[in-house]
Amino acid sequence: MTQPYRPDAAVAARWLLDVLDAPGVWRELPALAEHADADLARQVLEEAATFVHEVVAPLNRSGDEIGARWHDGAVTMPPGFRDAYQAFWRAGWPALSAPPALGGQGLPVALEFVLYEWLSAANHGWTMAPGLLHGAVECLRHHASPALQAQYLPKLVSGEWLATMALTEPHAGSDLGLVRTRATPAGDDGYRIEGTKIFISGGEHDLTDNIVHLVLARLPDAPPGPKGLSLLLAPKWLPDGRRNAVVCERIEAKMGLHASPTCVLRFDGAEAWLVGAPHQGLAAMFVMMNAARLHVALQGIGLLDAAWQKAHAYAHERRQMRAPQRRDPAQAADPIVDHPAVRRLLDTQRAWIDTGRLLAYRTALALDVAHHHPDGARRQAAQRWCALITPVLKAAWTEQAFHGASDCLQVFGGHGYVREWGIEQIVRDARVTMIYEGTNEIQAQDLLLRKTLPDGGAALAALLRGLQADGPADAAWHAGAQRLHALLARLAAADEAQRLALFPVAGDFLRAVALTLMGWARARLGRHDAAWNGDVGAAFDRWVWPEQAWRCEMVERALG
């Protein structure tokens, strides 16, 4: 009874190309100027939508029911997963935005963002496998030796091989300073890794012929804490064809994401090579972690859209009771979409999806500007946008993915709580997005304590001023922006005791920032999309936007 997820290429193209004027941005970037063709972008999006709907989405239900299977150290993926992945990389999708010099297509990052949002919506478990590729490529591009780059980058850029990010240990979750895994020199510039890592997504599988593990470990002379961590590359299969000493002890039995093997990996003297300088592993890994956080934000938006699609279709089919304003008095019952309570559930989630999508696409454009713009000041401003917006997108939209998917389940009533319609899978799968790649609480503290308080809120205030100058003449949005400006002024003047009182309300601050950004997106969409001046815009105004004021007040009260 459940239908595969269907991306809407026309909407994505309209928002990216028209609402955000992506071609105008790309024309300013020498590396992308030749791709500043709206017709080319539309063609890529249409082909991506077809691949996602026809190849990846149909495997979602069976992948959840069958799951990844572990036996004697090997993991077998659900039926169809390997074939779909082989088709994915052979069609060139992993190399979409990679530099042509590395074998990539050199297309804008924004197109890759749209692709991965759709993939996550269609089949979250399957998409976990290639989800780290872009970050791994960037990490090796910027930090690996020429020899390692030559050995591994071509296969990772193409997607022929996959990669992992091996950070977490049984005793050390987000506190990487407690990592105990050791790496000792083994001659020929190599190392041997000893230790156990847990929660490693895709640590073992049969999708590809090799897996490249990027591992945080300590060298013998490492100082304690996070500053003593180094990053090493340990492949599943070594260049001479031998199997490396990386053992998958088991895969976790999880609440959701059954199709994605979450592995316990034991490194028994595994051969490895240093990536970057000794004791500078976090700096090298941060490139990969930041990319992963943006991909998780896209997961949140995509999963919420997948839940909305199911609930929206069901609400138009299901008839129950009489609505306050009857569509057809001759019928014994009305479609539940006509009931105001159901309409509120659906339109509120649509508001979150659409505004999140616009902000994610704008962030993708900022990444292109940060990488390619000839003006250093423009690159720096784009980098500030990405640094500030990444924790907001990751935390706010993964939280909404879970709670919003639960609201979409509510539309189904009792039918949503059984497997028949597939909505309960989305609720289960979405829950982990609030946890991995830095919990949402860590994202909130990063935004407030590391990126706002140290400069007195100057960077965030400058970002807000830029949005205010961007055109939307919406009185409510400008009032909200001023409210956040006033809060930033108070934060800048806070003493030490007041700053300590802010820890518990870091999440409220992040939510206030997210809602302020959503207000800008709502005003921008209202100028370009008729739907945003109808039910969806009204839902935002009535049931989403008022939260911005009381979230600001929560932080104000903490300051005393």
Residue, then its C-alpha position, 0 to 999 in steps of 0.5 A: m500500500t506504500q508507494p516509493y518516494r518520488p522527487d519533484a525535479a521541477v520544484a527543486a529546479r525552480w527554487l534553485l535556479d529562479v528563487l535563489d538565482a543559482p546560475g547568477v552565482w555560478r557565473e561569478l565562479p571561474a571553475l563553474a562558469e561553464h556550468a551556469d546553464a539552467d537547462l543543464a541543471r534541469q537535465v541533471l535534476e530530472e535524471a537524478a529524480t528518475f534514478v532515485h525513484e526507479v532504482v533506489a526508492p523501490l528497495n527501501r521497504s525490503g531493505d528495512e525488513i531484511g536488513a544487513r546480515w552479519h556472518d563470520g565477519a562478513v556483511t551481506m547487504p539486502p537484495g538489490f542493494r549491490d546492483a543499485y550501488q554499482a549502477f549508481w557509481r557507474a552512472g557517475w553520480p558520486a563524482l558529480s561535484a568532484p574536480p575534473a582533475l580528479g576524475g569528477q564532473g566539476l558540477p556545482v555542489a548544489l546539484e549534489f545536495v539535491l541528489y542526496e536529499w532525495l536519496s535520503a528520502a527514498n532510502h535512508g539505509w542505502t544512502m548511508a553507504p555513499g554518504l561519506l564519500h564527498g567528505a572522505v575525498e575532501c579530507l584526502r585532497h587537503h591532507a593526504s600525501p601525494a602517494l596516498q592521493a594517487q592510490y585512493l582518490p581516483k576510486l573514491v571520487s568515482g565511488e568505486w570504493l567506499a569510505t568510513m569515518a572511524l572515531t567512536e569507541p566503547h568508552a568514548g562517544s562524542d568525547l574524542g579526547l578519550v580515544r585509546t586506539r593506538a598506532t605504532p610506526a611499522g617502517d616504510d612510513g607505515y603504521r600498525i593500528e590496535g583498538t576497537k571502534i564502534f558505531i561505524s556506518g558501512g564498516e563492512h559490506d559487499l557493495t564495493d570491492n574495497i572500503v577505505h577506513l579513516v581512523l583516529a588513533r594515538l601515536p606513541d608520543a601523543p599528548p593526552g586529550p584531543k590534541g594528541l589524535s592522529l588520522l590514519l588510512a587503513p583499507k580493507w584490502l591492501p594495495d598488494g591484494r592482502r586482506n588487512a587486519v580489520v575485523c567486523e566483530r558484529i553489527e548493531a541491532k538498531m531501532g531503525l536503519h536496518a539496511s545500513p550495517t553499523c559495525v564494531l570494528r577491531f583493528d588487530g595491527a591493521e596496516a595504515w598510513l598517516v593522513g596529515a601531520p602527526h597529532q593533527g588528526l582532528a583538523a584533518m578529520f574536521v573536513m569530513m565531519n563538517a561535510a557529514r553534518l551537512h549531509v545529515a541535515l539533508q537527511g532530515i529534510g528528505l525524511l520529513d518530505a518522505a513522511w509528508q508525501k505518505a501522509h498527504a496521499y493518505a489524507h486525500e484517500r481516507r474518509q472519516m467523519r464530516a468536516p466542518q466545511r463539507r466538500d460533498p454533502a452527499q458523501a457519508a464522510d469527508p477526506i480527512v485532509d478536509h479536517p482542520a487538525v489534519r490540515r494543520l499537521l500537513d501544512t506545518q510539516r510542508a512549511w518546515i520542508d520548504t524553508g529548510r530546503l531553501l536554506a540548504y540550497r543557499t548553503a550549497l551555493a555558499l560552499d561553491v562561493a567559498h571554494h571558487h570565488p576570486d574575491g577573498a572577501r566573498r569567499q570568507a563571507a561564504q565560509r562564515w555562512c557555512a560555519l554558522i548555518t551547518p549546526v543549525l541545519k543539522a540540529a533543527w531539521t533532524e529534530q523536526a524530521f523525527h517529530g514531524a514524521s511522528d505528526c505525519l504518522q498521526v494523520f494515519g491514526g492506527h494505520g500509521y502504527v502498523r508496518e503496512w503503510g511504511i510511515e513507522q519506518i521513517v519515524r524509526d529511521a529518522r531518530v538517529t539523525m538527532i544523535y550521530e555526527g554530533t548530537n543536536e545538543i552538541q550542535a547547539q553548544d557549538l553554535l552558541l558557545r563557540k561561534t556566537l559568544p567569542d565574537g560577541g555575536a558579530a558574525l551572526a549579526a552580520l549574517l542577519r544584516g545581509l539577509q535583511a538587505d536581501g530584499p524581503a519586505d516582510a514586517a514580521w520577518h524584520a521584527g523577528a530579525q531585530r528581536l534576535h539582534a537585541l538578544l545578540a547584544r545582550l549575549a555580547a554583554a553577558d558576564e561569566a555567571q550569565r554565560l554559565a547559565l546559557f548552557p541549558v538554553a543553547g538548544d533554545f538559542l539554536r532553535a531561535v536562529a533556525l526560526t529566524l532563518m526560516g522567516w527569511a526563507r518564508a518571505r523569499l518563497g512568498r515572492h516567487d511561489a503562489a503556494w506560499n501565499g496560501d495554505v502553507g504560508a498561512a501555516f507558517d505564520r500561525w503555527v511556526w513563526p510565533e515560536q521564534a519570540w518565545r525561544c528568544e525569551m527562553v534565552e533572555r530569561a536565562l540571562g536574568 
